[in-house]
């Protein structure tokens, strides 16, 4: 008898506090590295990650036992702690919101999420 298999993909987008353009230079490098590492620790596979100076796009495959909200909470928390408790302590990174940021994708555009993430990733310089 075969085993059941599930692949769950999550496209998460979150913005900086008050959409401030903070994700540049050293802060951006730290944030993307922390998100990638936290995903690895949680058993997720990062498919694509990108964004611009005021928000992050993450496309990840997650285990079927992991709630998407837990992934986002972990990724935001890890990156925020790394920035605010490190050398960049004056930066308050993420805002709290229950939905997409104003001007975010409408419901009819969510089907194109994969392309949006890949396009944002191409616009951003590579993170090592």
Phi, psi and omega in degrees: 000135181284162178264150176284143180230141178221133173244117179250128178246136180239129171252109181248139177229128175221152187249158174288163179301127181054029179053034178290142181281073187262343188271055178236161176055227185296321180298314179300317179299315180296314183299310183295322178294319180293318179298316179299315181293318179296320176300316179299315180298329182271003178082022181260156176248120177283120178270315178206146176213139180190199181148193176229192188294347182237004175200160182243139170248133176228125172244116185222149171266128184242153176296151182293346180268356184255119176293141180302322180298326179291322176299311182295316179301316180295316181293315179295317182295314181297315182290323179295316179298318181298321181282310187284338179256002178261211182290345184255044189298341183280352185270123172258113197274298193258148174263161174264130176205154181260355183214188180293150178297154178305136182083005180286180183294140177279170182302323183287344179268349185297336177294340180262019185302317182303312180297322178298316180295314181296321178295317179296323179295320180293326179289333184271143178294149181298143177258128179269000000 
